[in-house]
Amino acid sequence: MLLISAEDEDSYKQFERGKAVLSILVGIFGTIVGYYFGSTRSGTYQLPLRASGIEILPRLAAPGAGISATALIAGGSPSYRYRVGFVDSGTNPTEHVTENGVISEQLTIPKAPLAKALGIRLTVQDALGRQAQATTTVDVAAQ
């Protein structure tokens, strides 16, 4: 018994009480550390809704010709509602739904385009109402 001064009964009891108090303090400290560092967060984290760039094929098209517009949606909460159409065309594109985030639409270049390049806009809304957009242009060949 090197930790206590005398090897009598009172010193031994005092040492045992000190061990008991230390054990209680270690238990309380362990509980506190476990609570703060071992707890899990409630709820689930949702990645922000993102729309990839719009891929247009072909990049140069004549008035009246068809083009293909493709894009990918990531994050958010499926299902995704989307619209793809020409910017400033005066028409409201049809709404579509995708569960897997893959978008592939066929568009027709207007017969009398107002410019040599037309803007194309993709707007997406997820099941929770969050929105994302992407834009690109397609070149219009001279008639």
C-alpha positions, -999 to 999 in steps of 0.1 A, spaced: 0 0 0 22 27 -12 -6 52 -19 -17 55 17 4 67 46 -3 40 71 -15 4 68 -42 6 93 -80 -1 89 -90 36 88 -65 44 60 -78 14 40 -114 26 44 -105 61 33 -87 47 2 -118 26 -7 -141 56 -4 -117 76 -27 -119 48 -52 -157 47 -51 -159 85 -56 -134 83 -85 -154 55 -101 -186 75 -99 -169 106 -114 -155 85 -143 -189 70 -149 -205 105 -150 -178 118 -173 -181 88 -196 -218 93 -198 -214 130 -207 -187 123 -234 -208 94 -248 -239 116 -250 -222 144 -269 -199 125 -291 -218 93 -296 -252 108 -303 -266 107 -338 -283 136 -355 -320 134 -359 -336 135 -394 -318 129 -426 -297 153 -446 -308 161 -481 -283 171 -507 -293 204 -525 -312 201 -557 -289 206 -587 -294 205 -625 -265 196 -648 -258 216 -679 -281 210 -708 -266 189 -736 -279 199 -770 -275 178 -801 -270 190 -828 -255 223 -816 -264 240 -850 -299 234 -864 -320 250 -891 -354 265 -884 -380 238 -882 -354 211 -873 -356 190 -842 -329 190 -815 -324 167 -785 -320 183 -750 -306 161 -722 -297 168 -686 -294 152 -652 -309 161 -619 -292 153 -586 -299 158 -549 -332 170 -536 -361 147 -531 -376 127 -560 -399 129 -579 -388 158 -600 -411 180 -621 -394 198 -650 -400 220 -680 -376 225 -710 -382 252 -735 -369 281 -754 -363 313 -735 -385 343 -746 -405 321 -769 -438 333 -756 -450 297 -750 -451 278 -718 -433 244 -721 -452 212 -710 -444 199 -675 -429 164 -672 -420 142 -643 -390 120 -637 -382 97 -608 -346 90 -616 -334 125 -625 -327 117 -662 -342 143 -686 -344 138 -724 -366 160 -745 -371 168 -782 -375 204 -792 -382 220 -825 -364 252 -836 -391 278 -844 -396 284 -882 -389 322 -879 -363 325 -851 -356 360 -838 -319 354 -834 -289 334 -846 -288 317 -812 -318 306 -791 -317 302 -753 -330 270 -738 -340 269 -701 -346 239 -679 -365 245 -646 -368 217 -620 -388 214 -588 -384 185 -564 -411 168 -542 -403 193 -514 -407 224 -536 -370 233 -540 -361 246 -574 -331 245 -597 -324 259 -632 -300 254 -661 -297 273 -694 -278 269 -726 -280 281 -762 -285 264 -796 -271 280 -828 -296 286 -856 -284 280 -892 -291 307 -918 -319 299 -942 
